[in-house]
Structures are given as C-alpha cells and as structure tokens.
Amino acid sequence: MNRTFKTVASSDISISELMLPSNTNFSGKIHGGYILSLLDQIAFACASKFSGNYCVTASVDTVNFLKPIEVGELVTMKASVNFVGNSSMIVGIRVEAENIQTGKIKHCNSSYFTMVAKDSEGKSTLVPGLILSNMNDVRRYFNCIKQVSLKKEQNMHEEVFDYTSEESLESLKKYNVKLEL
Ligand SMILES: CC(=O)SCCNC(=O)CCNC(=O)[C@H](O)C(C)(C)COP(=O)(O)OP(=O)(O)OC[C@H]1O[C@@H](n2cnc3c(N)ncnc32)[C@H](O)[C@@H]1OP(=O)(O)O
C-alpha cells in the first residue's frame, strides 16, 4: 500500500481568544481548566486536519503552565503535528498571551497531546506519514521519539516494580511521607 506523506506545516492551526472575566479562578487569573479545554479543542482540530479523520484524545502528555494569564489578554494557541506513529499523532501546542494595549507577548504554556485517528466504524486508522522540512521539525520529531520511549519504559516499570518489597518501602524514608501501614 502506498502511504501518503504530509508536511508538518500542513497541520498548522491557530486560534485566538480574548480572555473574559467569566473564565477566572478565585485569584482573578484565567482558570487552568479553561485553558485545558481550549488546548483539547485545538489538538482535535490539528489532528483531524492532518489525518483527514475524526480523532480522539488518547493522552495529555505534558501541560506546563509557565505564566498566569490575565483577564483582557488575547490568547493565541498555535498547534502542529510533531510526530506520527501508525494511528497516533503527537500535537505540540504553544500558548501565548498578548497585552493588547502594550503589545507585550508572553509565553504561557507548552503542551503535548497524543491524538488517535478513527475510521467511520470507530476503529483506529492509519494516519499520513510526516514530511520533516526543516531542522526544527527534525528536533521536535526526535523529542517525541524520546517522549514515547520514556512513556513505554515508565509503563513497563509500573508493571514489574514491587512496591510492597522491604527495599521499596525502606526507600520511602528519603521522601516527605510517614508510613502508617
Ligand atoms: C476529542 C476528544 O476530546 S475525545 C474524548 C476523550 N478521549 C476518548 O474518549 C478516547 C477514549 N479512548 C479510546 O478510544 C482508546 O483507548 C484509544 C483510541 C485512545 C486507544 O485505543 P486502543 O484500542 O488501545 O488502540 P490501539 O492499541 O490500537 O492504539 C492505537 C494507537 O494509540 C496509541 N495509544 C493508545 N493509548 C495511548 C496512550 N494512553 N497514550 C499514548 N498513545 C496511546 C497506541 O500507541 C497506538 O499508536 P499507533 O497506532 O501510532 O502505534
């Protein structure tokens, strides 16, 4: 079967939204949960655009809240597919907030979502291959390879790790916990 390939740039998508007082938390900053909901929407749009299929969120791999977002700031989210497997894609999203009076822009969030493409019967389906057109695309792809293998290692570790062993329990002494078993 001939596999199609598409550029990273063909997956590019961006959304901008003015932050309203209705989305604030108790301290008057924009609620993290609201940002997460926008991130999920743009990850969905980016993955669907690239794959040409309906997509679901398989995992939210990293969400780094770097700076708080204020009411009245214009938030822009830029997403692109950084990595493809067979049916999965890792979408990287950069979030910036602009003070529209001063034009000052701050980087507020970087996130990575794993999305899976589905066919009309709801089965995971093959996505196009990725054309890496510049060294930035290559860097991001390598970072994702590392991220995927670390996740696999972590899952394997969870499967084989004996948390009940004397050695494991002893090792907890160096943490800020007290065992009262
Ligand atoms: C847009 C939205 O918000 S959708 C709502 C929220 N999301 C959902 O409801 C999704 C619910 N979950 C599911 O439908 C399923 O568990 C799926 C699609 C995520 C995975 O289904 P599975 O039957 O396990 O599929 P399968 O084993 O074939 O894996 C499919 C791909 O997903 C990847 N995958 C599965 N689970 C994960 C995970 N937790 N993290 C990262 N990748 C994953 C697999 O590695 C595989 O990748 P590949 O095809 O590129 O090799």
The ligand as an SDF file (V2000), in Angstrom:
LIG
                    3D

 51 53  0  0  0  0  0  0  0  0999 V2000
  -11.5210   14.9480   21.1550 C   0  0  0  0  0  0  0  0  0  0  0  0
  -11.8600   14.3580   22.4970 C   0  0  0  0  0  0  0  0  0  0  0  0
  -11.7900   15.0250   23.4370 O   0  0  0  0  0  0  0  0  0  0  0  0
  -12.2740   12.7040   22.5790 S   0  0  0  0  0  0  0  0  0  0  0  0
  -12.7170   12.3910   24.2600 C   0  0  0  0  0  0  0  0  0  0  0  0
  -11.6250   11.8790   25.0950 C   0  0  0  0  0  0  0  0  0  0  0  0
  -10.9940   10.7040   24.5410 N   0  0  0  0  0  0  0  0  0  0  0  0
  -11.5780    9.4930   24.4750 C   0  0  0  0  0  0  0  0  0  0  0  0
  -12.7350    9.2990   24.8000 O   0  0  0  0  0  0  0  0  0  0  0  0
  -10.7230    8.3640   23.9810 C   0  0  0  0  0  0  0  0  0  0  0  0
  -11.0380    7.0540   24.6840 C   0  0  0  0  0  0  0  0  0  0  0  0
  -10.0220    6.0510   24.4140 N   0  0  0  0  0  0  0  0  0  0  0  0
  -10.0250    5.3170   23.2680 C   0  0  0  0  0  0  0  0  0  0  0  0
  -10.9020    5.4420   22.4120 O   0  0  0  0  0  0  0  0  0  0  0  0
   -8.9470    4.2920   23.1090 C   0  0  0  0  0  0  0  0  0  0  0  0
   -8.4430    3.9100   24.3660 O   0  0  0  0  0  0  0  0  0  0  0  0
   -7.7310    4.8030   22.2280 C   0  0  0  0  0  0  0  0  0  0  0  0
   -8.2240    5.1410   20.8360 C   0  0  0  0  0  0  0  0  0  0  0  0
   -7.0720    6.0230   22.8140 C   0  0  0  0  0  0  0  0  0  0  0  0
   -6.7200    3.6790   22.1180 C   0  0  0  0  0  0  0  0  0  0  0  0
   -7.4180    2.5780   21.6740 O   0  0  0  0  0  0  0  0  0  0  0  0
   -6.7400    1.1360   21.5920 P   0  0  0  0  0  0  0  0  0  0  0  0
   -7.7450    0.1300   21.2520 O   0  0  0  0  0  0  0  0  0  0  0  0
   -5.8940    0.9510   22.8130 O   0  0  0  0  0  0  0  0  0  0  0  0
   -5.9440    1.3230   20.2990 O   0  0  0  0  0  0  0  0  0  0  0  0
   -4.5790    0.7190   19.9070 P   0  0  0  0  0  0  0  0  0  0  0  0
   -3.9870   -0.1920   20.9190 O   0  0  0  0  0  0  0  0  0  0  0  0
   -4.8020    0.1960   18.5220 O   0  0  0  0  0  0  0  0  0  0  0  0
   -3.6700    2.0050   19.8570 O   0  0  0  0  0  0  0  0  0  0  0  0
   -3.8760    2.9730   18.8680 C   0  0  0  0  0  0  0  0  0  0  0  0
   -2.7580    3.9620   18.9790 C   0  0  0  0  0  0  0  0  0  0  0  0
   -2.9640    4.7590   20.1320 O   0  0  0  0  0  0  0  0  0  0  0  0
   -1.7800    4.7790   20.9160 C   0  0  0  0  0  0  0  0  0  0  0  0
   -2.2000    4.9060   22.2940 N   0  0  0  0  0  0  0  0  0  0  0  0
   -3.1400    4.1840   22.9370 C   0  0  0  0  0  0  0  0  0  0  0  0
   -3.2570    4.6110   24.2020 N   0  0  0  0  0  0  0  0  0  0  0  0
   -2.3460    5.6020   24.3670 C   0  0  0  0  0  0  0  0  0  0  0  0
   -1.9710    6.4370   25.4630 C   0  0  0  0  0  0  0  0  0  0  0  0
   -2.5390    6.3520   26.6420 N   0  0  0  0  0  0  0  0  0  0  0  0
   -1.0070    7.3530   25.2550 N   0  0  0  0  0  0  0  0  0  0  0  0
   -0.4190    7.4830   24.0530 C   0  0  0  0  0  0  0  0  0  0  0  0
   -0.7200    6.7200   22.9750 N   0  0  0  0  0  0  0  0  0  0  0  0
   -1.6760    5.8000   23.1420 C   0  0  0  0  0  0  0  0  0  0  0  0
   -1.0880    3.4630   20.6040 C   0  0  0  0  0  0  0  0  0  0  0  0
    0.2950    3.5340   20.8810 O   0  0  0  0  0  0  0  0  0  0  0  0
   -1.3740    3.3320   19.1300 C   0  0  0  0  0  0  0  0  0  0  0  0
   -0.4580    4.1460   18.4110 O   0  0  0  0  0  0  0  0  0  0  0  0
   -0.0160    3.7700   16.9160 P   0  0  0  0  0  0  0  0  0  0  0  0
   -1.2220    3.3110   16.1610 O   0  0  0  0  0  0  0  0  0  0  0  0
    0.5250    5.0270   16.3590 O   0  0  0  0  0  0  0  0  0  0  0  0
    1.0190    2.6920   17.0310 O   0  0  0  0  0  0  0  0  0  0  0  0
  1  2  1  0
  2  3  2  0
  2  4  1  0
  4  5  1  0
  5  6  1  0
  6  7  1  0
  7  8  1  0
  8  9  2  0
  8 10  1  0
 10 11  1  0
 11 12  1  0
 12 13  1  0
 13 14  2  0
 13 15  1  0
 15 16  1  0
 15 17  1  0
 17 18  1  0
 17 19  1  0
 17 20  1  0
 20 21  1  0
 21 22  1  0
 22 23  2  0
 22 24  1  0
 22 25  1  0
 25 26  1  0
 26 27  2  0
 26 28  1  0
 26 29  1  0
 29 30  1  0
 30 31  1  0
 31 32  1  0
 31 46  1  0
 32 33  1  0
 33 34  1  0
 33 44  1  0
 34 35  1  0
 34 43  1  0
 35 36  2  0
 36 37  1  0
 37 38  1  0
 37 43  2  0
 38 39  1  0
 38 40  2  0
 40 41  1  0
 41 42  2  0
 42 43  1  0
 44 45  1  0
 44 46  1  0
 46 47  1  0
 47 48  1  0
 48 49  2  0
 48 50  1  0
 48 51  1  0
M  END
$$$$
